Amino acid sequence: MNRSQIWKAGAVLILGCFLFCGRANGQSIITYEAPGAGTASGQGTFAFGITPLSTAYGYYIDGSGVAHGFIRDFNGTFTTFSAPGAGTASGQGTFAFSLDIWGESTGYFIDGSGVMHGYVRNLRGNFTTFDAPGAGTSSGQGTLSLNVNARGTVAGYDFDTNGVAHAFLRSAGGNFATYEGPGAGTGPGQGTGTASTIGLRPDDTVTGAIIDSGNNLHGYVRSPNGNITVINAPGAGTGGMQGTDTDGLNLEGLIPGIYVDADNVLHGFVRSPDGRITTFDAPGAGTGPGQGTQPQGLNVENAIVGSVIDSSGVDHGFLRSRDGSFTTFDAPGAGTSAGQGTFPLLNNIAGAITGYVIDSGGVVHGFLRIP
């Protein structure tokens, strides 16, 4: 049995439990806190992803403002961790963004000087830390590792001494391949980045975004042979911080993403492997600047999850099925003021969705939505 078959077999078992283990009909949403998560505004539990076996992962901010990684299995058991060398002051610590089926996780940590470094943590809890070639060594510079796939390849980007971003792939053996997207800018905050959480496929196809010299965004997909295709959604604006951003890809090669139009309204899109782009807006999406539809994740069944920002600036969860139909939802305890609400980030083959909730006090809580 190959790895893909193992993923699917495990997901079938989990889905069977969802259907027959005594849960009520329809969706069930639970919220949770990682041990040690702070309870003040801006603190709490940030769940970023979920595996085919419904293990959730992410990071939490403690009462001192320090970040720590966590893994939560389907039974609710937590493993928390901090990378060696992680700083212990507010805004520093360990940030986890990806977990493969073998229990290997990746992310980055911010040290006591404010510099970022990548890490890989294996199932036994052993860390390998690394810095991409050319990464800067001052505060706000360094290496951001965002994805790990089943073969142990890590994708991410670094900020150099001038604050320019450069994308990289790091093999399981520690070899780096760095690259620049076509038209990438060379000023501070410009350059080439990779998508977080699901931006890397098992064959090392990777997606991300390019920020050009005018600070306009362009999505891209890079094939294993190094060829880069630039993605610009129809209707994307051409001004600063407008344009197209990808959110990853699935095994079929579908790429979800966001584009920001000339009025700074957010819209969703999905790009098929043959290059066709379908744009969409979730029900209830606001039409003012900073409002609209914000896709985040895509599972192997081509269902897209994300948040819809309404006319009051409140976020609500959405699920867009393969046929284009929408389901919207709010997690328990979600706040109802601007910047608060429900923020889904990823779904798995069984249809489970994870993300986080910001309550009325600005505290963050993880959630799991079970179909």
KEDOTI-151263 format. One record per residue (C-alpha): chain; x, y, z; residue number from 0. Coordinates in steps of 0.25 Angstrom, whole numbers, plus 5000, padded with zeros to 4 digits. Example, Ala and Ser with C-alpha at 12.3 -4.5 7.8 and 13.67 -1.06 7.14 Angstrom:
BEGIN
kette=A, u=5049, v=4982, w=5031, nr=0
kette=A, u=5055, v=4996, w=5029, nr=1
This chain:
BEGIN
kette=A, u=5000, v=5000, w=5000, nr=0
kette=A, u=5006, v=5013, w=4996, nr=1
kette=A, u=5005, v=5026, w=5004, nr=2
kette=A, u=4993, v=5032, w=4996, nr=3
kette=A, u=4985, v=5019, w=4999, nr=4
kette=A, u=4989, v=5020, w=5014, nr=5
kette=A, u=4984, v=5034, w=5014, nr=6
kette=A, u=4970, v=5030, w=5008, nr=7
kette=A, u=4969, v=5017, w=5017, nr=8
kette=A, u=4971, v=5025, w=5029, nr=9
kette=A, u=4961, v=5036, w=5025, nr=10
kette=A, u=4951, v=5026, w=5022, nr=11
kette=A, u=4952, v=5020, w=5036, nr=12
kette=A, u=4951, v=5034, w=5042, nr=13
kette=A, u=4939, v=5038, w=5033, nr=14
kette=A, u=4932, v=5025, w=5038, nr=15
kette=A, u=4934, v=5029, w=5052, nr=16
kette=A, u=4928, v=5043, w=5049, nr=17
kette=A, u=4916, v=5036, w=5043, nr=18
kette=A, u=4913, v=5025, w=5053, nr=19
kette=A, u=4920, v=5028, w=5067, nr=20
kette=A, u=4908, v=5035, w=5072, nr=21
kette=A, u=4909, v=5049, w=5067, nr=22
kette=A, u=4896, v=5057, w=5064, nr=23
kette=A, u=4892, v=5058, w=5050, nr=24
kette=A, u=4898, v=5071, w=5043, nr=25
kette=A, u=4910, v=5078, w=5046, nr=26
kette=A, u=4916, v=5078, w=5060, nr=27
kette=A, u=4926, v=5089, w=5064, nr=28
kette=A, u=4935, v=5089, w=5076, nr=29
kette=A, u=4945, v=5099, w=5081, nr=30
kette=A, u=4957, v=5096, w=5089, nr=31
kette=A, u=4969, v=5103, w=5096, nr=32
kette=A, u=4983, v=5098, w=5095, nr=33
kette=A, u=4989, v=5096, w=5109, nr=34
kette=A, u=4996, v=5109, w=5114, nr=35
kette=A, u=4988, v=5118, w=5104, nr=36
kette=A, u=4987, v=5132, w=5108, nr=37
kette=A, u=4973, v=5138, w=5111, nr=38
kette=A, u=4976, v=5153, w=5107, nr=39
kette=A, u=4973, v=5159, w=5094, nr=40
kette=A, u=4982, v=5154, w=5083, nr=41
kette=A, u=4986, v=5142, w=5091, nr=42
kette=A, u=4980, v=5128, w=5090, nr=43
kette=A, u=4980, v=5116, w=5081, nr=44
kette=A, u=4982, v=5118, w=5066, nr=45
kette=A, u=4979, v=5105, w=5058, nr=46
kette=A, u=4985, v=5105, w=5044, nr=47
kette=A, u=4982, v=5091, w=5038, nr=48
kette=A, u=4977, v=5077, w=5039, nr=49
kette=A, u=4983, v=5064, w=5034, nr=50
kette=A, u=4975, v=5053, w=5027, nr=51
kette=A, u=4974, v=5046, w=5040, nr=52
kette=A, u=4968, v=5059, w=5047, nr=53
kette=A, u=4980, v=5063, w=5055, nr=54
kette=A, u=4980, v=5078, w=5056, nr=55
kette=A, u=4992, v=5086, w=5058, nr=56
kette=A, u=4997, v=5101, w=5059, nr=57
kette=A, u=5002, v=5110, w=5070, nr=58
kette=A, u=4997, v=5117, w=5083, nr=59
kette=A, u=5001, v=5130, w=5089, nr=60
kette=A, u=5003, v=5129, w=5104, nr=61
kette=A, u=5000, v=5139, w=5115, nr=62
kette=A, u=5013, v=5146, w=5113, nr=63
kette=A, u=5011, v=5147, w=5098, nr=64
kette=A, u=5021, v=5136, w=5094, nr=65
kette=A, u=5017, v=5126, w=5083, nr=66
kette=A, u=5018, v=5111, w=5085, nr=67
kette=A, u=5014, v=5100, w=5075, nr=68
kette=A, u=5004, v=5089, w=5077, nr=69
kette=A, u=4998, v=5076, w=5071, nr=70
kette=A, u=4984, v=5072, w=5075, nr=71
kette=A, u=4980, v=5058, w=5072, nr=72
kette=A, u=4966, v=5053, w=5068, nr=73
kette=A, u=4963, v=5049, w=5083, nr=74
kette=A, u=4967, v=5063, w=5088, nr=75
kette=A, u=4981, v=5060, w=5093, nr=76
kette=A, u=4991, v=5071, w=5092, nr=77
kette=A, u=5006, v=5071, w=5089, nr=78
kette=A, u=5012, v=5085, w=5091, nr=79
kette=A, u=5026, v=5089, w=5087, nr=80
kette=A, u=5036, v=5100, w=5086, nr=81
kette=A, u=5048, v=5099, w=5077, nr=82
kette=A, u=5062, v=5100, w=5082, nr=83
kette=A, u=5067, v=5115, w=5082, nr=84
kette=A, u=5053, v=5121, w=5082, nr=85
kette=A, u=5052, v=5134, w=5089, nr=86
kette=A, u=5044, v=5136, w=5101, nr=87
kette=A, u=5039, v=5150, w=5100, nr=88
kette=A, u=5026, v=5155, w=5095, nr=89
kette=A, u=5025, v=5153, w=5079, nr=90
kette=A, u=5036, v=5142, w=5080, nr=91
kette=A, u=5035, v=5127, w=5081, nr=92
kette=A, u=5031, v=5115, w=5072, nr=93
kette=A, u=5021, v=5116, w=5060, nr=94
kette=A, u=5016, v=5103, w=5054, nr=95
kette=A, u=5009, v=5103, w=5040, nr=96
kette=A, u=5010, v=5089, w=5034, nr=97
kette=A, u=5009, v=5074, w=5038, nr=98
kette=A, u=5010, v=5062, w=5029, nr=99
kette=A, u=5004, v=5048, w=5031, nr=100
kette=A, u=5017, v=5043, w=5037, nr=101
kette=A, u=5016, v=5053, w=5049, nr=102
kette=A, u=5027, v=5062, w=5044, nr=103
kette=A, u=5024, v=5077, w=5045, nr=104
kette=A, u=5030, v=5089, w=5041, nr=105
kette=A, u=5030, v=5104, w=5044, nr=106
kette=A, u=5039, v=5115, w=5049, nr=107
kette=A, u=5043, v=5121, w=5062, nr=108
kette=A, u=5047, v=5135, w=5065, nr=109
kette=A, u=5059, v=5136, w=5074, nr=110
kette=A, u=5063, v=5146, w=5085, nr=111
kette=A, u=5068, v=5156, w=5075, nr=112
kette=A, u=5056, v=5155, w=5066, nr=113
kette=A, u=5062, v=5147, w=5055, nr=114
kette=A, u=5054, v=5136, w=5049, nr=115
kette=A, u=5059, v=5122, w=5047, nr=116
kette=A, u=5053, v=5109, w=5040, nr=117
kette=A, u=5051, v=5096, w=5047, nr=118
kette=A, u=5046, v=5082, w=5045, nr=119
kette=A, u=5041, v=5074, w=5057, nr=120
kette=A, u=5040, v=5059, w=5055, nr=121
kette=A, u=5030, v=5049, w=5062, nr=122
kette=A, u=5040, v=5046, w=5073, nr=123
kette=A, u=5041, v=5061, w=5076, nr=124
kette=A, u=5055, v=5063, w=5071, nr=125
kette=A, u=5057, v=5077, w=5064, nr=126
kette=A, u=5066, v=5081, w=5052, nr=127
kette=A, u=5067, v=5096, w=5051, nr=128
kette=A, u=5072, v=5103, w=5038, nr=129
kette=A, u=5074, v=5116, w=5031, nr=130
kette=A, u=5073, v=5118, w=5016, nr=131
kette=A, u=5085, v=5122, w=5008, nr=132
kette=A, u=5085, v=5137, w=5008, nr=133
kette=A, u=5075, v=5139, w=5020, nr=134
kette=A, u=5077, v=5152, w=5027, nr=135
kette=A, u=5082, v=5152, w=5042, nr=136
kette=A, u=5075, v=5164, w=5047, nr=137
kette=A, u=5061, v=5166, w=5054, nr=138
kette=A, u=5050, v=5163, w=5044, nr=139
kette=A, u=5059, v=5156, w=5035, nr=140
kette=A, u=5062, v=5141, w=5034, nr=141
kette=A, u=5056, v=5128, w=5029, nr=142
kette=A, u=5041, v=5124, w=5029, nr=143
kette=A, u=5038, v=5110, w=5027, nr=144
kette=A, u=5023, v=5107, w=5024, nr=145
kette=A, u=5021, v=5094, w=5017, nr=146
kette=A, u=5026, v=5079, w=5018, nr=147
kette=A, u=5021, v=5068, w=5009, nr=148
kette=A, u=5022, v=5053, w=5011, nr=149
kette=A, u=5036, v=5052, w=5005, nr=150
kette=A, u=5041, v=5062, w=5015, nr=151
kette=A, u=5043, v=5073, w=5005, nr=152
kette=A, u=5041, v=5087, w=5012, nr=153
kette=A, u=5036, v=5100, w=5005, nr=154
kette=A, u=5037, v=5114, w=5010, nr=155
kette=A, u=5044, v=5127, w=5008, nr=156
kette=A, u=5054, v=5136, w=5014, nr=157
kette=A, u=5056, v=5151, w=5016, nr=158
kette=A, u=5070, v=5155, w=5013, nr=159
kette=A, u=5078, v=5167, w=5019, nr=160
kette=A, u=5070, v=5177, w=5010, nr=161
kette=A, u=5057, v=5171, w=5014, nr=162
kette=A, u=5054, v=5164, w=5000, nr=163
kette=A, u=5047, v=5151, w=5000, nr=164
kette=A, u=5053, v=5139, w=4993, nr=165
kette=A, u=5046, v=5125, w=4992, nr=166
kette=A, u=5053, v=5112, w=4995, nr=167
kette=A, u=5051, v=5097, w=4995, nr=168
kette=A, u=5059, v=5089, w=5005, nr=169
kette=A, u=5061, v=5074, w=5003, nr=170
kette=A, u=5060, v=5064, w=5014, nr=171
kette=A, u=5075, v=5063, w=5013, nr=172
kette=A, u=5077, v=5078, w=5015, nr=173
kette=A, u=5080, v=5082, w=5001, nr=174
kette=A, u=5074, v=5096, w=4997, nr=175
kette=A, u=5068, v=5100, w=4984, nr=176
kette=A, u=5065, v=5115, w=4984, nr=177
kette=A, u=5057, v=5122, w=4973, nr=178
kette=A, u=5051, v=5135, w=4969, nr=179
kette=A, u=5037, v=5137, w=4962, nr=180
kette=A, u=5037, v=5145, w=4949, nr=181
kette=A, u=5036, v=5160, w=4951, nr=182
kette=A, u=5039, v=5159, w=4966, nr=183
kette=A, u=5042, v=5172, w=4972, nr=184
kette=A, u=5056, v=5175, w=4979, nr=185
kette=A, u=5051, v=5185, w=4989, nr=186
kette=A, u=5048, v=5183, w=5004, nr=187
kette=A, u=5035, v=5174, w=5005, nr=188
kette=A, u=5036, v=5170, w=4991, nr=189
kette=A, u=5040, v=5157, w=4985, nr=190
kette=A, u=5035, v=5143, w=4984, nr=191
kette=A, u=5028, v=5135, w=4995, nr=192
kette=A, u=5021, v=5121, w=4997, nr=193
kette=A, u=5007, v=5118, w=5001, nr=194
kette=A, u=5005, v=5113, w=5015, nr=195
kette=A, u=4999, v=5100, w=5020, nr=196
kette=A, u=4996, v=5093, w=5007, nr=197
kette=A, u=5005, v=5100, w=4997, nr=198
kette=A, u=5014, v=5088, w=4994, nr=199
kette=A, u=5010, v=5075, w=4987, nr=200
kette=A, u=5016, v=5061, w=4989, nr=201
kette=A, u=5023, v=5063, w=4976, nr=202
kette=A, u=5030, v=5076, w=4980, nr=203
kette=A, u=5020, v=5085, w=4972, nr=204
kette=A, u=5019, v=5098, w=4980, nr=205
kette=A, u=5010, v=5110, w=4979, nr=206
kette=A, u=5012, v=5124, w=4985, nr=207
kette=A, u=5012, v=5139, w=4981, nr=208
kette=A, u=5021, v=5149, w=4975, nr=209
kette=A, u=5021, v=5164, w=4979, nr=210
kette=A, u=5026, v=5172, w=4968, nr=211
kette=A, u=5033, v=5186, w=4968, nr=212
kette=A, u=5020, v=5193, w=4969, nr=213
kette=A, u=5016, v=5184, w=4981, nr=214
kette=A, u=5005, v=5177, w=4972, nr=215
kette=A, u=5003, v=5162, w=4975, nr=216
kette=A, u=5003, v=5151, w=4965, nr=217
kette=A, u=5001, v=5136, w=4968, nr=218
kette=A, u=5009, v=5125, w=4963, nr=219
kette=A, u=5011, v=5110, w=4962, nr=220
kette=A, u=5025, v=5104, w=4961, nr=221
kette=A, u=5026, v=5090, w=4955, nr=222
kette=A, u=5036, v=5080, w=4960, nr=223
kette=A, u=5046, v=5083, w=4948, nr=224
kette=A, u=5046, v=5098, w=4952, nr=225
kette=A, u=5037, v=5103, w=4942, nr=226
kette=A, u=5028, v=5115, w=4948, nr=227
kette=A, u=5014, v=5119, w=4943, nr=228
kette=A, u=5009, v=5132, w=4947, nr=229
kette=A, u=4995, v=5133, w=4951, nr=230
kette=A, u=4986, v=5146, w=4950, nr=231
kette=A, u=4972, v=5145, w=4953, nr=232
kette=A, u=4962, v=5152, w=4944, nr=233
kette=A, u=4958, v=5165, w=4951, nr=234
kette=A, u=4970, v=5166, w=4960, nr=235
kette=A, u=4974, v=5180, w=4963, nr=236
kette=A, u=4988, v=5186, w=4958, nr=237
kette=A, u=4991, v=5195, w=4970, nr=238
kette=A, u=4999, v=5193, w=4982, nr=239
kette=A, u=4995, v=5181, w=4990, nr=240
kette=A, u=4985, v=5178, w=4980, nr=241
kette=A, u=4985, v=5166, w=4971, nr=242
kette=A, u=4985, v=5151, w=4972, nr=243
kette=A, u=4990, v=5142, w=4983, nr=244
kette=A, u=4989, v=5126, w=4984, nr=245
kette=A, u=4986, v=5118, w=4996, nr=246
kette=A, u=4992, v=5105, w=4992, nr=247
kette=A, u=4988, v=5093, w=4983, nr=248
kette=A, u=4983, v=5079, w=4984, nr=249
kette=A, u=4987, v=5065, w=4978, nr=250
kette=A, u=4978, v=5068, w=4966, nr=251
kette=A, u=4985, v=5081, w=4963, nr=252
kette=A, u=4974, v=5091, w=4967, nr=253
kette=A, u=4979, v=5104, w=4973, nr=254
kette=A, u=4970, v=5112, w=4981, nr=255
kette=A, u=4973, v=5127, w=4984, nr=256
kette=A, u=4969, v=5141, w=4986, nr=257
kette=A, u=4969, v=5153, w=4977, nr=258
kette=A, u=4968, v=5168, w=4982, nr=259
kette=A, u=4961, v=5177, w=4972, nr=260
kette=A, u=4963, v=5191, w=4968, nr=261
kette=A, u=4954, v=5195, w=4980, nr=262
kette=A, u=4961, v=5187, w=4990, nr=263
kette=A, u=4950, v=5176, w=4991, nr=264
kette=A, u=4954, v=5162, w=4993, nr=265
kette=A, u=4949, v=5151, w=4983, nr=266
kette=A, u=4951, v=5136, w=4982, nr=267
kette=A, u=4956, v=5128, w=4971, nr=268
kette=A, u=4960, v=5113, w=4967, nr=269
kette=A, u=4969, v=5110, w=4956, nr=270
kette=A, u=4968, v=5096, w=4949, nr=271
kette=A, u=4981, v=5089, w=4944, nr=272
kette=A, u=4978, v=5093, w=4930, nr=273
kette=A, u=4979, v=5108, w=4934, nr=274
kette=A, u=4964, v=5111, w=4934, nr=275
kette=A, u=4961, v=5121, w=4946, nr=276
kette=A, u=4947, v=5121, w=4952, nr=277
kette=A, u=4944, v=5133, w=4961, nr=278
kette=A, u=4934, v=5133, w=4972, nr=279
kette=A, u=4928, v=5141, w=4984, nr=280
kette=A, u=4922, v=5135, w=4996, nr=281
kette=A, u=4908, v=5138, w=5001, nr=282
kette=A, u=4908, v=5150, w=5010, nr=283
kette=A, u=4921, v=5156, w=5005, nr=284
kette=A, u=4923, v=5171, w=5008, nr=285
kette=A, u=4926, v=5180, w=4996, nr=286
kette=A, u=4935, v=5190, w=5003, nr=287
kette=A, u=4950, v=5191, w=5004, nr=288
kette=A, u=4956, v=5179, w=5012, nr=289
kette=A, u=4942, v=5172, w=5011, nr=290
kette=A, u=4938, v=5160, w=5002, nr=291
kette=A, u=4942, v=5146, w=5001, nr=292
kette=A, u=4955, v=5140, w=5006, nr=293
kette=A, u=4958, v=5125, w=5002, nr=294
kette=A, u=4968, v=5118, w=5010, nr=295
kette=A, u=4968, v=5103, w=5008, nr=296
kette=A, u=4965, v=5092, w=4998, nr=297
kette=A, u=4963, v=5077, w=5001, nr=298
kette=A, u=4965, v=5065, w=4991, nr=299
kette=A, u=4950, v=5065, w=4988, nr=300
kette=A, u=4952, v=5080, w=4983, nr=301
kette=A, u=4944, v=5086, w=4994, nr=302
kette=A, u=4949, v=5100, w=4998, nr=303
kette=A, u=4948, v=5106, w=5012, nr=304
kette=A, u=4951, v=5120, w=5016, nr=305
kette=A, u=4944, v=5132, w=5022, nr=306
kette=A, u=4934, v=5142, w=5017, nr=307
kette=A, u=4936, v=5157, w=5022, nr=308
kette=A, u=4922, v=5164, w=5023, nr=309
kette=A, u=4919, v=5178, w=5022, nr=310
kette=A, u=4922, v=5180, w=5037, nr=311
kette=A, u=4936, v=5174, w=5035, nr=312
kette=A, u=4932, v=5161, w=5043, nr=313
kette=A, u=4937, v=5148, w=5038, nr=314
kette=A, u=4928, v=5136, w=5036, nr=315
kette=A, u=4932, v=5122, w=5031, nr=316
kette=A, u=4929, v=5116, w=5017, nr=317
kette=A, u=4930, v=5103, w=5010, nr=318
kette=A, u=4929, v=5103, w=4995, nr=319
kette=A, u=4926, v=5089, w=4990, nr=320
kette=A, u=4932, v=5083, w=4977, nr=321
kette=A, u=4919, v=5087, w=4970, nr=322
kette=A, u=4920, v=5101, w=4974, nr=323
kette=A, u=4909, v=5101, w=4985, nr=324
kette=A, u=4912, v=5109, w=4998, nr=325
kette=A, u=4910, v=5106, w=5013, nr=326
kette=A, u=4913, v=5117, w=5023, nr=327
kette=A, u=4915, v=5115, w=5038, nr=328
kette=A, u=4919, v=5122, w=5051, nr=329
kette=A, u=4927, v=5115, w=5062, nr=330
kette=A, u=4921, v=5116, w=5076, nr=331
kette=A, u=4926, v=5128, w=5083, nr=332
kette=A, u=4930, v=5136, w=5071, nr=333
kette=A, u=4930, v=5151, w=5073, nr=334
kette=A, u=4922, v=5160, w=5065, nr=335
kette=A, u=4930, v=5172, w=5063, nr=336
kette=A, u=4940, v=5176, w=5052, nr=337
kette=A, u=4952, v=5167, w=5052, nr=338
kette=A, u=4945, v=5156, w=5060, nr=339
kette=A, u=4937, v=5144, w=5056, nr=340
kette=A, u=4941, v=5130, w=5050, nr=341
kette=A, u=4953, v=5127, w=5042, nr=342
kette=A, u=4954, v=5113, w=5035, nr=343
kette=A, u=4967, v=5110, w=5029, nr=344
kette=A, u=4967, v=5095, w=5024, nr=345
kette=A, u=4958, v=5083, w=5022, nr=346
kette=A, u=4962, v=5069, w=5020, nr=347
kette=A, u=4957, v=5057, w=5012, nr=348
kette=A, u=4947, v=5053, w=5022, nr=349
kette=A, u=4941, v=5067, w=5022, nr=350
kette=A, u=4946, v=5072, w=5035, nr=351
kette=A, u=4949, v=5087, w=5036, nr=352
kette=A, u=4959, v=5094, w=5045, nr=353
kette=A, u=4962, v=5108, w=5048, nr=354
kette=A, u=4961, v=5118, w=5059, nr=355
kette=A, u=4950, v=5127, w=5066, nr=356
kette=A, u=4953, v=5141, w=5071, nr=357
kette=A, u=4943, v=5144, w=5082, nr=358
kette=A, u=4937, v=5158, w=5086, nr=359
kette=A, u=4949, v=5160, w=5095, nr=360
kette=A, u=4959, v=5158, w=5084, nr=361
kette=A, u=4963, v=5144, w=5090, nr=362
kette=A, u=4966, v=5133, w=5080, nr=363
kette=A, u=4961, v=5119, w=5081, nr=364
kette=A, u=4963, v=5107, w=5072, nr=365
kette=A, u=4951, v=5100, w=5066, nr=366
kette=A, u=4948, v=5087, w=5059, nr=367
kette=A, u=4935, v=5085, w=5050, nr=368
kette=A, u=4931, v=5071, w=5048, nr=369
kette=A, u=4921, v=5069, w=5036, nr=370
